[in-house]
Amino acid sequence: MEPLNAILVIDDDPDVLEAAQLALTPYTARVETVSSPDRVAELLGSAAYDCVLLDMNYGAGKRGGAEGMAVLGAIKAADPTLAVVLMTAYGAISLAVESLKQGADDFLLKPWRNKVLVEAVRRAAERTRSAREFATLDVVERSAIARALDRHEGNIAQAAIALGLSRPALYRRMAKHGL
């Protein structure tokens, strides 16, 4: 398998971010870590990632995974070809099943074994590459529109200019893709 280009790790625990970076650095050109999912749209709009490693819970006492599921949805809306590996210390089979139904590519429990983490990320990155290689024009168009809207904070006029479209044309394409 060819080396990985970039992995994005999102977790609110600095120790988890450091552990993931140490485990993945030997296998990838770049491991980018962020402690909050607030910057996901910005990061996905500015760089191409092979995989996202995403925590399910943000904040003290949170265990239900709602935050992670919301971020998963945002990632898939911005780039449906990007593989996401979810991770949590509070795993339940029902949460894992629901996350896979919502588009996650894998589900890991913390603490992980580095070998298991690396293999999960490698498999997910391979799925990203395959999906991008065979992406249909509709998938590419939807992803480009979603990124432009995120980059311009929902401003239709600016997104249309960035995409080289008229506003009515962008509205039609947004409706076509359910955006």
Solvent accessible surface area in square Angstrom, and as a share of the most:
residue,aa,sasa,rsa
1,M,121,0.54
2,E,105,0.47
3,P,102,0.64
4,L,2,0.01
5,N,91,0.47
6,A,3,0.02
7,I,0,0.00
8,L,0,0.00
9,V,0,0.00
10,I,0,0.00
11,D,0,0.00
12,D,58,0.30
13,D,56,0.29
14,P,98,0.62
15,D,104,0.54
16,V,20,0.12
17,L,19,0.10
18,E,103,0.46
19,A,44,0.34
20,A,0,0.00
21,Q,73,0.32
22,L,126,0.63
23,A,9,0.07
24,L,1,0.00
25,T,74,0.43
26,P,100,0.63
27,Y,87,0.33
28,T,14,0.08
29,A,91,0.71
30,R,96,0.35
31,V,16,0.09
32,E,42,0.19
33,T,44,0.25
34,V,11,0.06
35,S,66,0.43
36,S,40,0.26
37,P,28,0.18
38,D,127,0.66
39,R,108,0.39
40,V,6,0.04
41,A,43,0.33
42,E,104,0.47
43,L,8,0.04
44,L,12,0.06
45,G,24,0.23
46,S,88,0.57
47,A,33,0.25
48,A,76,0.59
49,Y,3,0.01
50,D,7,0.04
51,C,0,0.00
52,V,0,0.00
53,L,0,0.00
54,L,0,0.00
55,D,6,0.03
56,M,0,0.00
57,N,12,0.06
58,Y,25,0.09
59,G,42,0.41
60,A,110,0.85
61,G,75,0.72
62,K,101,0.43
63,R,147,0.54
64,G,64,0.62
65,G,1,0.01
66,A,77,0.59
67,E,45,0.20
68,G,0,0.00
69,M,39,0.17
70,A,69,0.53
71,V,16,0.09
72,L,0,0.00
73,G,37,0.36
74,A,54,0.42
75,I,0,0.00
76,K,42,0.18
77,A,38,0.30
78,A,3,0.02
79,D,18,0.09
80,P,49,0.31
81,T,17,0.10
82,L,1,0.01
83,A,3,0.02
84,V,0,0.00
85,V,0,0.00
86,L,0,0.00
87,M,0,0.00
88,T,0,0.00
89,A,57,0.44
90,Y,100,0.38
91,G,38,0.36
92,A,54,0.42
93,I,149,0.75
94,S,83,0.54
95,L,22,0.11
96,A,20,0.15
97,V,69,0.40
98,E,70,0.32
99,S,0,0.00
100,L,88,0.44
101,K,149,0.63
102,Q,97,0.43
103,G,29,0.28
104,A,9,0.07
105,D,39,0.20
106,D,31,0.16
107,F,33,0.14
108,L,14,0.07
109,L,101,0.50
110,K,32,0.14
111,P,134,0.85
112,W,38,0.13
113,R,189,0.69
114,N,87,0.45
115,K,160,0.68
116,V,72,0.41
117,L,0,0.00
118,V,11,0.07
119,E,73,0.33
120,A,0,0.00
121,V,0,0.00
122,R,54,0.20
123,R,114,0.42
124,A,0,0.00
125,A,0,0.00
126,E,79,0.35
127,R,92,0.34
128,T,1,0.00
129,R,43,0.16
130,S,48,0.31
131,A,41,0.32
132,R,86,0.31
133,E,128,0.57
134,F,154,0.64
135,A,31,0.24
136,T,82,0.48
137,L,147,0.73
138,D,71,0.37
139,V,47,0.27
140,V,78,0.45
141,E,35,0.16
142,R,61,0.22
143,S,7,0.05
144,A,27,0.21
145,I,2,0.01
146,A,8,0.06
147,R,77,0.28
148,A,0,0.00
149,L,23,0.12
150,D,60,0.31
151,R,129,0.47
152,H,49,0.22
153,E,166,0.74
154,G,48,0.46
155,N,64,0.33
156,I,31,0.16
157,A,42,0.32
158,Q,91,0.40
159,A,0,0.00
160,A,2,0.01
161,I,138,0.70
162,A,57,0.44
163,L,53,0.26
164,G,67,0.65
165,L,40,0.20
166,S,62,0.40
167,R,129,0.47
168,P,79,0.50
169,A,14,0.11
170,L,0,0.00
171,Y,108,0.41
172,R,158,0.58
173,R,92,0.34
174,M,24,0.11
175,A,81,0.63
176,K,126,0.54
177,H,25,0.11
178,G,66,0.63
179,L,64,0.32
